Amino acid sequence: MLNYIWTAMIIFSVIAALFAGTASELTAGIIASASDAVSLCIRLTGTLCFWGGMMEIAESSGLTGAVCKILSPFLKMIFPKMDMKGKTSRAISMNITANLLGLGNAATPLGLEAMRRLQEENPTKDRASKDMIKFVVMNSAAFHLIPTTVAAMRQDYGCKNPFDIMPASWISSAAALAVGLTAAIILIKLTEGRQWKK
């Protein structure tokens, strides 16, 4: 479905540029975007390698176990059937920790690792499991205790108090997480009810 949406957007952009007489700007934008995409891939590759290695070190040192133990009451509410001593819960715990600290670049590879382990436990490989759906929502609408990435960007652009957004960040991210998880749980239950009726 997304392929059709992206294709339609590209075709519409080209047609609009031709009619508006801004084909040269569109071409320049495509070239600049291609360069940015390559740079992003290189940066993400380095980040994925670094945090993938850090995840292995954290597991070997017992840090993931300690973090998982702290977060286990919360995780047990969201993932009641999950083994709190397993590798999956540890990967999710590390992802939540990275999100709490506002480390978006760190949370991405840790989230991918958690999804890989959730997929290994998924009985229906061609469809996302309930735990996978809830985890994606948690990762997308994550609670940020310290908005590190946003504060760093604010500082780069000359903000004198980059961390003065913390109260607003706590309220907005907590609200997003609560609404997202509630909606996901309700929709999962509705879907299960329909499948049972069938």
Disulfide bonds with the S-S distance in Angstrom:
none
